[in-house]
Amino acid sequence: MIRVRVRGIYATALSHVLFDRGFMLADVSDVLRDRLRQPVVEGPAEVTVKSVDDDADTLLIIGSPWDYGREIEEAVVDELRYVSVRRGKLGLYTVVDALSLGDCRALLPGGVEGLIQGECPPRGEFIRGYVVKESLTRGDPVVIRGGVALVGLYTTVYTPGDGFSFSEHVREDSRRLELLESVKSEVDVSRVHVRFRSNSKYGEPSEVASEAKSLAEMAIRLAGEPLQREPRVLARGEYISLIYITSPAKSLLDSIRSKIHPTIEYHHSLKAGGFEESSLVDFSEESLRLGYATSRIGLAIISYIASNLKGRRIAIDHRIPDGRRVSLGPFTVDSYNIGDSVRIVLTRTFRTPGTLDGLNIEKKPGDYSKTVIDTGEWHTVHEYYSREGKLLGVYININTPAEIGFKSIRYLDLYVDVVKKPGEEPEVKDVEELERALQENLVTKDLYEKAVEEAKKIARKISHLYP
């Protein structure tokens, strides 16, 4: 049974999902234990699932063995459907033989190009190293360091190296001393460096020592093996991936969480927005628990946010499946209205000449745009006008339903766009980029099909709406 630790704003719903799919919950917080009332296991987890500290829209999955991390990820993606996934190419601490390309560049297994950290061998030579940084965003290379590193449940062992170090989460001096004494009796630390992972606080000292000894022997053996004349993987490290949780996926998590604990609509979307939104959610769900509110108060919170933004400037956080982020704007919030969703209108006046992207139309000072965002729609409409008010063209971005927060409006771009110039038929653009993203597993089949369907629908619709 795979043991999984779940942390962050999605913990309640995802723990329920993973338990139902047959995984064992480990290292469970007291709050979560009380909510779930499901069997948990004591001790360390093999895989961790948590929201990213500085990007709460994104979920991190990391763990070993490699297959365990991948199995957890597949379960999450299968459940949530409308997500974007960025997988590590090799895995952290994966040991490889790589071909030096010169200038600290290397050809890694699978045709991956990366960088070498530290001393760089001449072009054409092979190097044995381990992955210290994964590529999880387009343009960021995999980075390797010379040597061997092997990761276990309790320890990570490095060679060349010597001595010991501890994870900051192993805080008790008595526990540290106990672990040190146990491992010193089994491992020659003049040849390897042993780092005690956070999980080591759960293991029996003899068990931790046995693992460290096994890893040290294997690391020394791998370090002594002759280099092969082709890039190859010698030992897999930790599986790592990032999953962008779109607003439809968050809605699904809302419904799952509501079966366990009082939950308002847009709970996870608002929680991911920031401290202010999170505080409003906590207050509203206490009101829901006491019977003073209904789950629909979530929509009222978004309306409240929009009303506070009116007349102010705000940017669009334009997220791309390959990990890039583009800040669009700033825009001025012109108006909003509320129905089954929130519709917000943004305006922007151009001060410098240039070209309107996508439309390939000249932009002059004084020209302006009107951007319409609806939290219930899978697109964003950008209308461009001359300073005299003449329509220059329409650019419709296909994206996941937008999420409105105090600091930004955010969505996941789905590559496809629909453009229309006056007097011309609508044109669907960049379908090939979406197809490439599907082939690279950056978007799920559900996201791909939804984007294609939406682009076709919009193309039919706007041919009658605009001249």
Summary of the structure (lengths in Angstrom):
residues: 467
radius of gyration: 25.9
end to end distance: 61.1
largest distance: 82.9
contacts: 1578
relative contact order: 0.10
helix: 31%
strand: 36%
